[in-house]
């Protein structure tokens, strides 16, 4: 009898920037799934600090010694990306009850668009429940230190970007 293969999971997001809350979700997902693809959304509707390829590069750098994590940028429908990645599981982070309604609607729509897809909701570590990419951008833009809130490679690039542009967060 052959063993069924374990499903491949995708953790999608804009990740602008990728922070330790995201890291916690990837860690939890790897306890369940043998491989996690971090899908970096190229969202043209948002003012991003970093282009999708830059965000993917920073995340790749963070996971360079973790072969179970693959990082790809994508645009368009998530379910199309999932099909391209041969993945059937969507990983979503859930910080608070306020996230639930939107995430639930997205899960149902994704399943409507592609019935084999399932969404798994995971929570980050309690000590970073408050953390969001928007807050990280604001702190850096105002000259604050985000050490410990983002991977070092991300922190360094954030500091350089805000020093160069001297612009408020997007």
DRENDO-1510 file (C-alpha; in Angstrom, 1 decimal, always signed):
<recs>
REC; n; res; u; v; w
REC; 1; UNK; +0.0; +0.0; +0.0 .
REC; 2; UNK; +1.4; +3.4; -1.0 .
REC; 3; UNK; +1.4; +6.2; +1.5 .
REC; 4; UNK; -0.5; +9.3; +0.3 .
REC; 5; UNK; +1.8; +12.3; -0.1 .
REC; 6; UNK; +1.6; +15.0; +2.5 .
REC; 7; UNK; -0.1; +18.1; +1.2 .
REC; 8; UNK; +2.0; +21.2; +0.3 .
REC; 9; UNK; +1.0; +24.4; +2.1 .
REC; 10; UNK; +1.1; +28.0; +0.9 .
REC; 11; UNK; +1.4; +30.9; +3.4 .
REC; 12; UNK; +0.4; +33.9; +1.2 .
REC; 13; UNK; +0.7; +37.6; +2.0 .
REC; 14; UNK; +2.1; +40.9; +1.1 .
REC; 15; UNK; +4.8; +40.7; +3.9 .
REC; 16; UNK; +5.7; +44.3; +3.6 .
REC; 17; UNK; +7.7; +43.7; +5.8 .
REC; 18; UNK; +8.0; +40.1; +6.9 .
REC; 19; UNK; +8.1; +40.1; +10.8 .
REC; 20; UNK; +8.4; +37.7; +13.7 .
REC; 21; UNK; +4.7; +37.1; +13.7 .
REC; 22; UNK; +5.0; +35.7; +10.2 .
REC; 23; UNK; +8.0; +33.7; +11.3 .
REC; 24; UNK; +5.9; +32.1; +14.1 .
REC; 25; UNK; +3.2; +31.1; +11.6 .
REC; 26; UNK; +5.7; +29.5; +9.3 .
REC; 27; UNK; +7.2; +27.6; +12.3 .
REC; 28; UNK; +3.8; +26.3; +13.3 .
REC; 29; UNK; +2.9; +25.4; +9.7 .
REC; 30; UNK; +6.1; +23.3; +9.5 .
REC; 31; UNK; +5.0; +21.3; +12.5 .
REC; 32; UNK; +2.0; +20.2; +10.4 .
REC; 33; UNK; +3.2; +20.2; +6.8 .
REC; 34; UNK; +6.5; +19.0; +5.4 .
REC; 35; UNK; +6.9; +21.9; +3.1 .
REC; 36; UNK; +5.6; +25.5; +3.2 .
REC; 37; UNK; +5.7; +27.9; +0.3 .
REC; 38; UNK; +5.7; +31.5; +1.4 .
REC; 39; UNK; +3.8; +33.3; -1.4 .
REC; 40; UNK; +4.7; +36.9; -1.6 .
REC; 41; UNK; +1.8; +38.8; -3.2 .
REC; 42; UNK; +2.7; +41.4; -5.8 .
REC; 43; UNK; -0.1; +43.8; -4.9 .
REC; 44; UNK; -0.2; +46.7; -7.4 .
REC; 45; UNK; -3.1; +48.3; -5.5 .
REC; 46; UNK; -0.9; +49.0; -2.4 .
REC; 47; UNK; +1.9; +51.4; -1.8 .
REC; 48; UNK; +4.6; +49.0; -0.8 .
REC; 49; UNK; +7.9; +49.8; +0.9 .
REC; 50; UNK; +9.6; +47.0; -1.1 .
REC; 51; UNK; +8.8; +45.4; -4.4 .
REC; 52; UNK; +7.6; +41.8; -4.2 .
REC; 53; UNK; +10.9; +40.4; -5.5 .
REC; 54; UNK; +12.8; +42.4; -2.7 .
REC; 55; UNK; +10.4; +41.1; -0.1 .
REC; 56; UNK; +10.8; +37.5; -1.4 .
REC; 57; UNK; +14.6; +37.9; -1.4 .
REC; 58; UNK; +14.6; +39.0; +2.3 .
REC; 59; UNK; +12.4; +36.1; +3.3 .
REC; 60; UNK; +14.5; +33.7; +1.3 .
REC; 61; UNK; +17.6; +35.0; +3.1 .
REC; 62; UNK; +15.9; +34.4; +6.4 .
REC; 63; UNK; +15.1; +30.7; +5.4 .
REC; 64; UNK; +18.3; +30.0; +3.5 .
REC; 65; UNK; +19.1; +27.1; +5.9 .
REC; 66; UNK; +15.6; +25.8; +5.9 .
REC; 67; UNK; +15.0; +23.6; +2.9 .
REC; 68; UNK; +11.4; +22.9; +3.9 .
REC; 69; UNK; +10.5; +26.6; +3.1 .
REC; 70; UNK; +10.3; +27.8; -0.4 .
REC; 71; UNK; +9.7; +31.5; -1.2 .
REC; 72; UNK; +8.0; +32.7; -4.4 .
REC; 73; UNK; +6.4; +35.9; -5.5 .
REC; 74; UNK; +3.1; +35.9; -7.4 .
REC; 75; UNK; +0.3; +38.0; -8.7 .
REC; 76; UNK; -3.3; +37.3; -9.6 .
REC; 77; UNK; -5.6; +34.8; -7.9 .
REC; 78; UNK; -4.1; +32.8; -5.0 .
REC; 79; UNK; -5.8; +29.6; -6.2 .
REC; 80; UNK; -4.0; +29.9; -9.6 .
REC; 81; UNK; -0.7; +30.2; -7.7 .
REC; 82; UNK; -1.7; +27.2; -5.6 .
REC; 83; UNK; -2.3; +25.1; -8.6 .
REC; 84; UNK; +1.1; +26.2; -10.1 .
REC; 85; UNK; +2.7; +25.2; -6.8 .
REC; 86; UNK; +0.8; +21.9; -6.6 .
REC; 87; UNK; -0.5; +22.9; -3.2 .
REC; 88; UNK; -3.9; +22.4; -1.7 .
REC; 89; UNK; -3.5; +24.0; +1.8 .
REC; 90; UNK; -3.7; +27.8; +2.5 .
REC; 91; UNK; -2.1; +28.9; +5.8 .
REC; 92; UNK; -3.5; +32.1; +7.2 .
REC; 93; UNK; -2.4; +33.9; +10.4 .
REC; 94; UNK; -5.2; +34.9; +12.8 .
REC; 95; UNK; -4.3; +37.6; +15.3 .
REC; 96; UNK; -7.7; +38.5; +16.7 .
REC; 97; UNK; -11.4; +37.8; +16.4 .
REC; 98; UNK; -11.5; +40.9; +14.2 .
REC; 99; UNK; -9.5; +39.0; +11.5 .
REC; 100; UNK; -12.0; +36.1; +11.4 .
REC; 101; UNK; -14.8; +37.6; +9.3 .
REC; 102; UNK; -12.5; +38.7; +6.4 .
REC; 103; UNK; -10.4; +35.5; +6.5 .
REC; 104; UNK; -13.5; +33.3; +6.7 .
REC; 105; UNK; -15.0; +35.0; +3.6 .
REC; 106; UNK; -11.7; +34.6; +1.7 .
REC; 107; UNK; -11.5; +30.9; +2.7 .
REC; 108; UNK; -15.0; +30.3; +1.3 .
REC; 109; UNK; -14.3; +32.2; -1.9 .
REC; 110; UNK; -11.0; +30.3; -2.5 .
REC; 111; UNK; -12.8; +27.0; -1.9 .
REC; 112; UNK; -15.6; +28.2; -4.4 .
REC; 113; UNK; -12.9; +29.1; -7.0 .
REC; 114; UNK; -11.0; +25.8; -6.5 .
REC; 115; UNK; -12.8; +23.1; -4.5 .
REC; 116; UNK; -9.7; +21.0; -3.5 .
REC; 117; UNK; -8.3; +24.0; -1.5 .
REC; 118; UNK; -8.5; +24.0; +2.3 .
REC; 119; UNK; -7.6; +26.9; +4.6 .
REC; 120; UNK; -5.9; +26.3; +7.9 .
REC; 121; UNK; -5.9; +29.2; +10.5 .
REC; 122; UNK; -2.9; +29.5; +12.8 .
REC; 123; UNK; -2.1; +32.0; +15.6 .
REC; 124; UNK; +1.3; +33.6; +16.2 .
REC; 125; UNK; +3.0; +33.6; +19.6 .
REC; 126; UNK; +1.0; +35.5; +22.2 .
REC; 127; UNK; +3.9; +38.0; +22.8 .
REC; 128; UNK; +3.6; +39.3; +19.2 .
REC; 129; UNK; -0.2; +39.3; +18.7 .
REC; 130; UNK; -0.2; +43.1; +18.4 .
REC; 131; UNK; +2.4; +43.1; +15.6 .
REC; 132; UNK; +1.6; +44.1; +12.1 .
REC; 133; UNK; +3.6; +45.1; +9.1 .
REC; 134; UNK; +2.0; +48.5; +9.2 .
REC; 135; UNK; +3.2; +49.1; +12.8 .
REC; 136; UNK; +6.7; +48.0; +11.9 .
REC; 137; UNK; +6.8; +50.5; +9.0 .
REC; 138; UNK; +5.5; +53.3; +11.2 .
REC; 139; UNK; +8.1; +52.6; +14.0 .
REC; 140; UNK; +10.9; +52.5; +11.5 .
REC; 141; UNK; +9.7; +55.7; +9.7 .
REC; 142; UNK; +9.7; +57.5; +13.0 .
REC; 143; UNK; +13.2; +56.4; +13.8 .
REC; 144; UNK; +12.3; +53.6; +16.2 .
REC; 145; UNK; +14.2; +50.4; +16.7 .
REC; 146; UNK; +12.5; +47.2; +15.4 .
REC; 147; UNK; +15.2; +44.8; +16.6 .
REC; 148; UNK; +13.5; +41.6; +17.6 .
REC; 149; UNK; +10.4; +42.4; +15.7 .
REC; 150; UNK; +11.7; +41.5; +12.3 .
REC; 151; UNK; +14.5; +39.3; +11.0 .
REC; 152; UNK; +17.9; +41.1; +11.0 .
REC; 153; UNK; +18.1; +41.2; +7.2 .
REC; 154; UNK; +14.7; +42.8; +7.0 .
REC; 155; UNK; +15.5; +45.3; +9.8 .
REC; 156; UNK; +18.7; +46.4; +8.0 .
REC; 157; UNK; +16.9; +46.9; +4.7 .
REC; 158; UNK; +14.1; +48.8; +6.3 .
REC; 159; UNK; +16.4; +51.2; +8.0 .
REC; 160; UNK; +18.3; +51.8; +4.8 .
REC; 161; UNK; +15.1; +52.3; +2.8 .
REC; 162; UNK; +13.7; +54.8; +5.2 .
REC; 163; UNK; +17.0; +56.6; +5.5 .
REC; 164; UNK; +17.3; +56.9; +1.7 .
REC; 165; UNK; +13.7; +57.9; +1.0 .
REC; 166; UNK; +12.9; +59.7; +4.3 .
REC; 167; UNK; +9.3; +59.0; +3.5 .
REC; 168; UNK; +6.5; +57.9; +5.8 .
REC; 169; UNK; +5.3; +54.3; +5.7 .
REC; 170; UNK; +3.0; +53.2; +2.9 .
</recs>
